[in-house]
Amino acid sequence: MAEPREWFTLLKLAELGALKHPIFVTTTKLSSELNCSQQTVSRWLRSLAEQGYIERRIELRGEYIKVTKKGFEALTRVQSRLLMALKPPKGAYLTIE
């Protein structure tokens, strides 16, 4: 994935249900959810679509967005890295016979 901010956009879309089916959302709603400007969200969505992480169908009052298989795999990779970084270290064991 290109930028961490785009990853958080992809994560927010997944939280809104875009992993399972296309969701209807406006860039204004996403901008308030992500605490940034509507123009920035539009740029991030365009970038995610160009990279193949989402599919989007723009309508008059908003757009339908679905996270693609590639987007799901990117989220899964980040999840794996987070789990590895956050899980407690295994203790070292010494066996004496």
C-alpha positions in Angstrom: 0.0 0.0 0.0 1.3 3.4 -0.9 0.6 5.6 2.1 -0.5 4.9 5.7 -3.3 7.4 5.4 -4.7 5.4 2.5 -4.5 2.3 4.7 -6.7 4.1 7.4 -9.2 5.0 4.6 -9.3 1.3 3.6 -9.7 0.3 7.2 -12.6 2.8 7.7 -14.3 1.4 4.6 -14.0 -2.1 5.9 -15.5 -1.0 9.3 -18.4 0.5 7.4 -19.1 -2.9 5.7 -17.4 -2.5 2.4 -15.7 -5.9 2.7 -19.0 -7.8 2.4 -20.9 -5.7 -0.1 -20.7 -2.3 -1.8 -21.6 0.5 0.6 -23.1 3.9 -0.3 -21.1 6.7 1.2 -20.3 10.4 0.5 -16.8 11.9 0.6 -18.2 14.4 3.1 -19.2 11.6 5.5 -15.8 9.9 5.1 -14.0 13.2 5.6 -15.7 13.7 9.0 -15.0 10.1 9.9 -11.3 10.4 9.0 -10.9 14.0 10.2 -9.6 15.5 7.0 -11.0 17.5 4.0 -13.4 16.1 1.5 -10.9 16.8 -1.3 -8.3 14.7 0.5 -10.7 11.8 0.9 -11.5 12.1 -2.8 -7.8 11.9 -3.6 -7.3 8.9 -1.4 -10.3 7.0 -2.8 -9.0 7.7 -6.4 -5.6 6.4 -5.4 -7.0 3.3 -3.8 -9.1 2.6 -6.8 -6.2 3.1 -9.2 -4.1 0.6 -7.1 -6.9 -1.9 -7.2 -7.7 -1.9 -3.5 -11.3 -0.7 -4.0 -14.0 -0.7 -6.7 -16.1 2.5 -6.8 -19.2 3.6 -8.7 -19.8 7.3 -8.5 -23.4 8.4 -8.3 -25.0 11.8 -8.2 -25.3 12.0 -4.4 -22.3 9.9 -3.4 -20.7 6.6 -4.4 -20.8 2.9 -3.9 -17.5 1.4 -2.7 -16.4 -2.2 -2.2 -13.1 -3.4 -0.9 -11.5 -5.8 -3.5 -9.7 -9.0 -2.8 -6.4 -7.1 -3.1 -7.7 -4.6 -0.5 -8.7 -7.5 1.8 -5.3 -9.1 1.4 -3.6 -5.8 2.2 -5.6 -5.4 5.4 -4.8 -9.0 6.3 -1.1 -8.4 5.9 -1.3 -5.3 8.1 -3.2 -7.4 10.7 -0.6 -10.1 10.7 2.2 -7.5 11.2 0.3 -5.9 14.1 -0.3 -9.2 15.8 3.4 -10.1 15.5 4.4 -6.7 16.9 1.9 -6.7 19.7 1.9 -10.3 21.0 4.0 -11.0 24.0 7.5 -12.4 23.4 7.9 -16.1 24.0 9.9 -16.9 27.0 13.2 -18.7 26.6 13.3 -22.1 28.1 16.2 -24.1 29.3 15.9 -27.9 29.7 18.3 -29.7 31.9 18.5 -33.4 31.7 
